[in-house]
């Protein structure tokens, strides 16, 4: 970085580089992720209450919450070509600006329909940011460091996600709209950090790059297929089962105060954050396949234990095991996408992101329907079943070390 860089940033970058061997972009993206999730965490607890203040029922409240993911899903297919046209760094900044404008619009909304429209528009910018950031991340580092890079990036998200809700509660005491303006401010900071401190991907800096693999070739790669299934299962189970149904389970089945839901999620988040570093190193040293198998296996077992927990302490223990699984699920699949797609992997990364969005959209609906029509065990069991399919697909992956894969052997015949 230049001599004008803040002293604290230069010292932090040198410390991280010395400890991990990761390039500057990884640290910058982790800082951006932290700011994004602090703001996001501030808004999410307030959003349903704010939407309900317009006098609509719970269906329309839920539509406001899910419209963000819907528009992100619809926009993701276009992000690959946009990355090729303008580059990851600029598209990331544009995406941040769109979401910031969306958040301001939400805070200024005078009707429900204005709130819905501005919330949905934010999904467009989110797709640009999410795909650009992940694409830049996996193409900045060598294959044998991708696991650690993704783990560092995910740590920024988790730390921000833990800090955001507590801050959101304080801002909500000022007004229901204050969190939305705060979210916009954090996004502007994150966007500025990205535009100033991020470096272009190596192929852009050189003015050329590796040959782009046809998407059909990437799609036939068993590593990529397993990563897609893993991200879909993560979206379904983390949002559709764990986040949506666990709070109901704590109150309606275990007869505990809702505060225990927050305690359980906070402890699990700390465990997952602590495990991300070791998980990233494991993924790089042992290969993607062991973590791609162990992560879904642990997730499937632990989510079923959550469903049948006899008390809050067993539930918290199971949530912590799910956090350990989440550290592997947050690193191995993304690293596998980079391995399968190689450089300039905009479209494969976009489709990978879309699978997670699809899980987040469909999962809550199906899990809630199963809870109402059957019982909690069935609702949680579908999520566990998806993890079983993920394990079976991961078993088909080639058992090779990162960076040394034979691409011919890695693809399906």
C-alpha positions in Angstrom: 0.0 0.0 0.0 1.0 3.6 -0.4 2.6 5.7 2.3 -0.8 7.5 2.8 -2.3 4.3 4.2 -3.4 4.5 7.9 -0.7 3.3 10.2 -3.0 0.9 12.0 -4.0 -0.7 8.7 -0.3 -1.2 7.6 0.5 -2.8 10.9 -2.5 -5.1 10.8 -1.8 -6.1 7.2 1.8 -6.9 8.0 0.7 -9.0 11.0 -1.9 -10.9 9.1 0.5 -11.5 6.2 3.3 -12.7 8.5 0.9 -15.1 10.3 -1.1 -16.5 7.4 0.8 -15.7 4.2 -2.3 -14.3 2.7 -2.3 -11.3 0.3 -3.7 -7.9 1.2 -7.0 -8.3 -0.6 -8.1 -11.1 1.8 -7.7 -8.7 4.8 -9.5 -5.9 3.0 -12.4 -8.2 2.1 -12.7 -9.4 5.7 -12.9 -5.8 6.9 -15.5 -5.0 4.3 -17.5 -8.1 5.3 -17.4 -6.9 9.0 -18.8 -3.5 8.1 -21.5 -5.1 5.9 -22.6 -7.5 8.6 -22.6 -5.0 11.4 -25.1 -3.0 9.4 -27.1 -6.0 8.3 -27.2 -7.3 11.8 -28.5 -3.9 13.0 -31.4 -3.9 10.5 -32.6 -7.6 10.6 -34.1 -7.6 14.1 -35.9 -4.3 13.4 -37.1 -5.0 9.9 -40.2 -7.2 10.8 -41.3 -4.7 13.4 -40.9 -1.8 11.1 -42.8 -3.6 8.3 -45.6 -4.4 10.7 -45.9 -0.8 11.7 -47.5 -0.2 8.3 -50.5 -2.2 9.4 -49.9 -5.3 7.3 -50.3 -9.0 8.3 -47.4 -11.5 8.7 -47.5 -12.7 5.2 -46.7 -9.2 3.9 -44.1 -8.8 6.6 -42.4 -12.0 5.5 -42.5 -10.8 1.9 -40.5 -7.7 2.8 -37.9 -9.9 4.5 -37.6 -12.4 1.6 -37.8 -9.9 -1.3 -34.1 -9.1 -0.7 -33.0 -12.7 -1.4 -35.5 -13.0 -4.3 -34.0 -10.0 -6.2 -30.5 -11.1 -5.4 -31.3 -14.5 -6.9 -32.8 -12.9 -10.0 -29.8 -10.6 -10.4 -27.0 -13.1 -9.8 -26.9 -14.6 -13.4 -26.0 -11.1 -14.7 -23.1 -10.5 -12.4 -20.6 -12.8 -14.2 -20.8 -10.7 -17.5 -20.7 -7.5 -15.4 -17.5 -8.6 -13.7 -15.9 -9.3 -17.1 -17.0 -5.8 -18.2 -16.0 -3.6 -15.3 -14.0 -5.8 -12.9 -14.7 -7.0 -9.4 -13.6 -3.9 -7.5 -15.8 -1.4 -9.3 -18.8 -3.8 -9.3 -18.4 -4.3 -5.6 -18.4 -0.5 -5.0 -21.5 -0.1 -7.2 -23.3 -2.9 -5.4 -22.5 -1.3 -2.0 -23.9 2.1 -3.2 -27.1 0.4 -4.4 -27.7 -1.3 -1.1 -26.9 1.9 0.8 -29.4 3.8 -1.3 -31.9 1.0 -0.7 -31.4 1.3 3.1 -31.9 5.0 3.0 -35.1 4.5 0.9 -36.4 2.0 3.5 -35.9 4.5 6.3 -37.7 7.2 4.4 -40.6 5.0 3.2 -44.1 6.4 3.9 -46.0 3.4 2.6 -45.7 -0.4 2.8 -45.2 -0.6 -1.0 -42.3 1.9 -0.9 -40.7 -0.2 1.8 -41.1 -3.4 -0.2 -39.7 -1.8 -3.4 -36.7 -0.3 -1.7 -36.0 -3.5 0.2 -36.2 -5.6 -2.9 -33.9 -3.2 -4.8 -31.2 -3.8 -2.3 -31.0 -7.4 -3.4 -29.6 -6.2 -6.8 -26.7 -4.5 -5.1 -26.2 -7.4 -2.8 -25.8 -9.8 -5.7 -23.1 -7.5 -7.2 -21.2 -7.3 -3.9 -21.5 -11.0 -2.9 -20.4 -12.4 -6.3 -17.7 -9.8 -6.9 -16.1 -10.3 -3.4 -16.1 -14.0 -3.6 -14.8 -14.0 -7.2 -12.0 -11.6 -6.2 -11.2 -13.6 -3.1 -10.7 -17.0 -4.7 -8.8 -15.6 -7.7 -6.4 -13.6 -5.6 -4.8 -16.5 -3.6 -3.1 -19.6 -4.7 -5.1 -22.9 -4.6 -3.2 -24.1 -1.5 -4.3 -21.0 0.5 -7.9 -20.7 -0.6 -9.3 -22.4 2.5 -7.5 -20.0 4.8 -8.5 -17.0 2.7 -12.2 -18.0 2.7 -12.0 -18.7 6.5 -10.6 -15.2 7.1 -13.3 -13.6 5.0 -16.0 -15.6 6.7 -14.6 -14.4 10.1 -15.4 -10.9 9.1 -19.0 -11.8 8.4 -19.4 -13.7 11.7 -17.8 -11.0 13.9 -19.9 -8.3 12.3 -23.0 -10.5 12.6 -22.4 -10.9 16.3 -21.9 -7.1 16.9 -24.8 -5.9 14.8 -27.9 -7.1 16.6 -26.8 -5.7 20.0 -26.1 -2.3 18.4 -29.4 -2.5 16.5 -31.3 -2.8 19.8 -29.7 0.4 21.0 -30.5 2.3 17.7 -34.1 1.0 17.8 -34.6 2.9 21.0 -33.8 6.1 19.1 -36.3 5.3 16.4 -37.4 2.4 14.1 -35.7 4.1 11.2 -32.3 4.8 12.8 -30.9 1.3 12.0 -31.6 1.8 8.3 -29.5 5.0 8.1 -26.8 3.4 10.2 -26.7 0.4 7.7 -26.4 2.8 4.8 -23.4 4.5 6.6 -21.6 1.2 7.2 -22.1 0.2 3.5 -20.6 3.5 2.3 -17.6 2.9 4.6 -17.2 -0.6 3.3 -17.6 0.5 -0.3 -14.9 3.2 0.2 -12.6 0.7 1.8 -13.0 -1.6 -1.2 -12.5 1.1 -3.9 -9.4 2.5 -2.1 -7.6 -0.5 -0.7 -8.5 -3.5 -3.0 -6.2 -4.4 -5.8 -7.6 -5.8 -9.1 -7.5 -9.5 -9.7 -4.1 -10.6 -11.1 -5.5 -11.2 -14.5 -6.9 -7.7 -14.6 -3.8 -6.1 -13.4 -1.8 -7.9 -16.2 -4.4 -6.9 -18.8 -5.0 -10.6 -19.6 -5.6 -13.8 -17.8 -6.1 -17.5 -17.9 -8.4 -19.0 -20.5 -12.0 -18.9 -19.3 -13.4 -22.4 -18.8 -16.8 -23.0 -20.5 -19.4 -23.1 -17.8 -20.6 -26.5 -19.0 -17.1 -27.9 -18.3 -17.1 -26.4 -14.8 -20.7 -27.8 -14.2 -19.5 -31.3 -15.0 -16.8 -31.1 -12.4 -17.6 -33.2 -9.3 -16.0 -30.7 -7.0 -18.3 -28.0 -8.3 -21.4 -30.2 -8.1 -20.7 -31.0 -4.5 -20.1 -27.3 -3.7 -23.4 -26.3 -5.3 -25.3 -28.9 -3.2 -23.5 -27.8 -0.1 -24.4 -24.2 -0.6 -28.0 -25.0 -1.3 -28.2 -27.2 1.9 -26.5 -24.4 3.9 -29.1 -21.9 2.8 -32.0 -24.3 3.4 -30.9 -25.5 6.8 -29.2 -22.4 8.3 -32.1 -20.1 7.3 -35.0 -22.4 6.8 -34.5 -24.8 9.7 -32.0 -23.4 12.2 -32.8 -19.7 12.1 -36.6 -20.0 11.5 -37.6 -22.9 13.6 -35.1 -23.0 16.5 -36.6 -19.9 18.1 -40.0 -21.5 18.0 -38.6 -24.8 19.4 -37.0 -23.0 22.3 -40.3 -21.2 23.3 -43.0 -23.7 22.2 -41.3 -27.1 23.0 -38.7 -26.4 25.6 -40.8 -23.6 27.2 -37.9 -21.2 27.6 -37.8 -17.5 27.4 -36.9 -16.2 23.9 -33.7 -14.7 25.3 -32.3 -18.3 25.3 -32.5 -18.4 21.5 -30.1 -15.4 21.4 -27.8 -17.0 23.9 -27.7 -20.3 21.9 -27.0 -18.5 18.6 -24.3 -16.3 20.2 -22.4 -19.2 21.7 -22.6 -21.2 18.4 -21.4 -18.1 16.5 -18.4 -17.8 18.8 -17.5 -21.5 18.3 -17.8 -21.2 14.5 -15.7 -18.1 14.4 -13.0 -19.8 16.5 -13.0 -22.8 14.3 -12.8 -21.0 10.9 -9.0 -20.6 11.1 -8.2 -24.2 11.8 -10.9 -25.3 9.3 -9.3 -23.2 6.6 -5.8 -24.7 7.3 -7.3 -28.2 7.3 -9.0 -27.6 4.0 -5.7 -26.4 2.5 -3.5 -29.1 3.9 -5.7 -32.2 3.8 -7.6 -31.3 0.7 -11.2 -30.2 0.2 -12.8 -33.7 0.2 -12.4 -34.6 4.0 -13.9 -31.3 5.1 -16.6 -31.5 2.4 -17.6 -34.8 3.9 -17.2 -34.1 7.6 -18.9 -30.7 7.5 -22.3 -31.9 6.1 -22.2 -35.1 8.2 -21.7 -33.1 11.4 -24.4 -30.6 10.3 -26.9 -33.3 9.6 -26.4 -35.1 12.9 -26.4 -31.9 15.0 -29.5 -30.4 13.4 -31.4 -33.6 14.3 -30.2 -33.4 17.9 -31.5 -29.9 18.0 -34.9 -31.2 16.9 -35.1 -33.8 19.7 -33.3 -31.9 22.5 -34.8 -32.6 25.9 -33.5 -29.4 27.4 -31.8 -26.1 26.5 -28.3 -27.3 27.4 -28.4 -30.2 24.9 -29.8 -27.8 22.3 -26.9 -25.4 22.9 -24.3 -28.2 22.7 -25.9 -29.3 19.4 -25.8 -25.8 18.0 -22.1 -25.6 18.9 -21.4 -28.8 16.9 -23.4 -27.2 14.1 -21.0 -24.2 14.4 -18.0 -26.5 14.0 -19.7 -28.0 10.9 -20.4 -24.5 9.7 -16.6 -23.6 9.8 -16.0 -26.4 7.3 -19.1 -25.6 5.2 -17.9 -22.0 5.0 -14.5 -22.9 3.6 -14.4 -26.1 1.6 -17.2 -25.5 -0.9 -16.0 -22.0 -1.8 -12.4 -23.3 -2.2 -13.7 -26.1 -4.4 -15.4 -23.6 -6.6 -12.1 -21.8 -7.2 -10.4 -25.1 -7.9 -13.0 -26.2 -10.4 -13.5 -22.9 -12.2 -9.9 -21.6 -12.1 -9.3 -17.9 -12.9 -12.0 -15.5 -14.0 -14.8 -17.6 -12.6 -17.6 -15.0 -12.5 -20.4 -17.2 -13.7 -19.6 -20.3 -11.6 -19.4 -18.1 -8.5 -22.7 -16.4 -9.4 -24.4 -19.8 -9.7 -22.8 -21.0 -6.5 -24.3 -17.9 -4.8 -27.7 -18.5 -6.4 -27.9 -22.0 -4.9 -27.5 -20.5 -1.4 -30.2 -17.9 -2.2 -32.6 -20.6 -3.5 -32.1 -22.6 -0.3 -32.8 -19.4 1.8 -36.0 -18.7 -0.1 -37.5 -22.2 -0.3 -36.2 -23.6 3.0 -38.3 -21.3 5.4 -41.5 -22.0 3.4 -41.1 -25.8 3.3 -39.8 -26.1 6.9 -42.7 -23.9 8.2 -45.3 -25.9 6.3 -43.9 -29.2 7.6 -43.9 -27.9 11.2 -47.6 -27.0 10.8 -48.6 -30.2 8.9 -46.4 -32.8 10.6 -44.1 -32.1 13.5 -40.7 -30.4 14.3 -38.7 -33.7 13.8 -40.0 -33.9 10.2 -39.3 -30.3 9.5 -35.7 -30.6 10.8 -35.3 -34.0 9.2 -35.7 -32.6 5.7 -32.7 -30.4 6.4 -30.7 -33.4 7.7 -31.7 -35.3 4.5 -30.2 -32.6 2.3 -27.0 -32.9 4.3 -26.9 -36.6 3.6 -27.2 -36.0 -0.1 -24.4 -33.5 0.2 -22.2 -36.1 1.9 -22.9 -38.6 -0.9 -21.9 -36.0 -3.5 -18.8 -35.0 -1.6 -17.7 -38.7 -1.5 -17.6 -38.6 -5.3 -15.0 -35.7 -5.3 -11.4 -36.5 -6.2 -9.2 -36.9 -3.2 -6.3 -34.7 -4.3 -4.4 -31.9 -2.6 -5.2 -28.3 -3.5 -3.4 -27.1 -6.6 -2.4 -30.5 -7.7 -5.6 -31.8 -9.1 -5.8 -33.5 -12.5 -8.7 -31.6 -14.1 -9.4 -34.5 -16.4 -9.9 -36.8 -13.4 -11.9 -34.2 -11.5 -14.6 -34.0 -14.1 -17.4 -36.4 -14.7 -17.0 -38.8 -17.6 
